[in-house]
Structures are given as structure tokens and as C-alpha cells.
Amino acid sequence: MTGHSGPPEAAPEPMTEVTVVTAEGLPEGSVLSVRAGGFRRQRPVNRCAEPFLFRGAPTAARPLQVDVLVPSATTGDLVSLGAGEHSVTFRPMGGASGASAEAMRMTLRIAEVCARESAGSAAASLSERPNTAAKVQRYMDNHALKDHLTHALMHLFREQP
């Protein structure tokens, strides 16, 4: 008889799964967008048989919004763009034409940034890192996290549950 002396296993986190059962009349090339609470998942309509997954259990208090997004203009295929600012002009799709096509332009700024940082927050984030590292170290020391984690890993290696 083998006993389990570790902490009880945590129950898996509940998830909400949204599956498209049938879809008719959706325009070719459109994108299905599903929002549950503050989270959004998007997928081309030709791949909608794959479920959309969201954290948390489905409840009436958590609104669900489903949108069909239809492209109205495209840049076409762009050549690889390096860092810097680039002007982009859109062509209307689906036979649309007229003055609105000329009005659809934008300038993109392309820059290399570190993971989890945007260009706007990169400088501020870099200056805060030493302070953050010190706070994390104090927290770990105050709560003896290194000892707790070492003990938990040793238990896993010994017991191999």
C-alpha cells in the first residue's frame, strides 16, 4: 500500500468552452470573434469547428459576445519591413471602390522590444527592474520560499506521484 503524504491535488481550474455547432451564410474570409468577460478569441470562420476556450466557469453573470468580422480593405502582401515608420495604403475588398479607398492609409511604427514590453513602456520598465528584483528577493526571503520550493521539489523527486 502506497500512501500519498503530500498536499491534496488542486482541482482543475474550470473553463468555458464555446463550440460552433452550425454556421450558415458567413462570408468567406471572415473571422469569428468571441468575447467572454474581458477575454477575446478570434479565428477564421473556416476553422471554427475548434472550440474557443476561456478561463472560468460559464455563468449568466459573464456576458458572451459573438461577432463576425468581415475585411473591408487590405494592404495585400507586404514585403518584409524593417524597423522604422512605414506608410501603408489599403485597397478595398469585395468590389468596393470610390473616394473612401484613397482615404484609407496609415503609418506604422515597427520597433524591436523585449518580450512583454511595448515601445511606450520599455524605458520605464527598464529603470524599474533593479527595484523590482530587490522587492522579489525580499518577498522570497521573508516567506522562506526557497526552502519551501526546495522541500516540495525534493518530495516530488522522492515520491514521484
For each residue, the residues with C-beta under 8 A, 3 or more apart:
1:
2:
3:
4: 159 161
5: 155 159
6: 155 159 161
7:
8:
9:
10:
11:
12:
13: 55 56
14: 56 57
15: 53 54 55 56 57
16: 36 53 54 55 56 57 58 62
17: 51 52 53 54
18: 34 36 51 52 53 54 64
19: 49 51 52
20: 23 32 48 49
21:
22:
23: 20 26 32 45 48
24:
25:
26: 23 30 32 45 68
27: 30 45 68 70
28: 45
29: 44 70 71
30: 26 27 44 45 68 69 70 71
31: 42 43 44 45 68 69
32: 20 23 26 42 43 44 45 48 66 67 68 69
33: 40 41 42 66 67 68 69
34: 18 40 41 42 52 64 65 66 67
35: 38 39 40 41 63 64 65 66 67
36: 16 18 39 54 56 58 62 63 64 65
37: 54 56 62 63
38: 35
39: 35 36 54 55
40: 33 34 35
41: 33 34 35 52 53 54
42: 31 32 33 34 69
43: 31 32 47 48 50 52
44: 29 30 31 32 47 48
45: 23 26 27 28 30 31 32 48 68
46:
47: 43 44 50
48: 20 23 32 43 44 45
49: 19 20
50: 43 47
51: 17 18 19
52: 17 18 19 34 41 43
53: 15 16 17 18 41
54: 15 16 17 18 36 37 39 41
55: 13 15 16 39
56: 13 14 15 16 36 37 59 62
57: 14 15 16
58: 16 36 62
59: 56 62
60:
61:
62: 16 36 37 56 58 59
63: 35 36 37
64: 18 34 35 36
65: 34 35 36
66: 32 33 34 35
67: 32 33 34 35
68: 26 27 30 31 32 33 45
69: 30 31 32 33 42
70: 27 29 30
71: 29 30 74 93
72: 92 93 94 96
73: 90 91 92 93 96 101 104
74: 71 90 91 93
75: 78 88 89 90 91
76: 91
77:
78: 75 81 88
79:
80:
81: 78 84 86 108 110
82: 110
83: 110 111 112
84: 81 109 110
85: 107 108 109 110
86: 81 107 108 110
87: 105 106 107
88: 75 78 105 106 107 108
89: 75 104 105
90: 73 74 75 101 104 105 106
91: 73 74 75 76 101
92: 72 73 95 96 97 98 100 101 104
93: 71 72 73 74 96
94: 72
95: 92
96: 72 73 92 93 100 101
97: 92 101
98: 92 101
99: 102 103
100: 92 96 103 104
101: 73 90 91 92 96 97 98 104
102: 99
103: 99 100
104: 73 89 90 92 100 101
105: 87 88 89 90
106: 87 88 90
107: 85 86 87 88
108: 81 85 86 88
109: 84 85 119
110: 81 82 83 84 85 86
111: 83 119
112: 83
113: 117 118 119 122
114: 117 122
115:
116:
117: 113 114 121 122 125
118: 113 121 122
119: 109 111 113 122
120:
121: 117 118 124 125
122: 113 114 117 118 119 125 126
123: 126 127
124: 121 127 128
125: 117 121 122 128 129
126: 122 123 129
127: 123 124
128: 124 125 131 132
129: 125 126 132 133
130: 133 134
131: 128 134 135
132: 128 129 135 136
133: 129 130 136 137
134: 130 131 137 138
135: 131 132 138 139
136: 132 133 139 140
137: 133 134 140 141
138: 134 135 141 142
139: 135 136 142 143 145
140: 136 137 143 145 146
141: 137 138 144
142: 138 139
143: 139 140 148
144: 141 147 148
145: 139 140 148 149
146: 140 149 150
147: 144 150 151
148: 143 144 145 151 152
149: 145 146 152 153
150: 146 147 153 154
151: 147 148 154 155
152: 148 149 155 156
153: 149 150 156 157
154: 150 151 157 158
155: 5 6 151 152 158 159
156: 152 153 159 160 161
157: 153 154 160
158: 154 155
159: 4 5 6 155 156
160: 156 157
161: 4 6 156
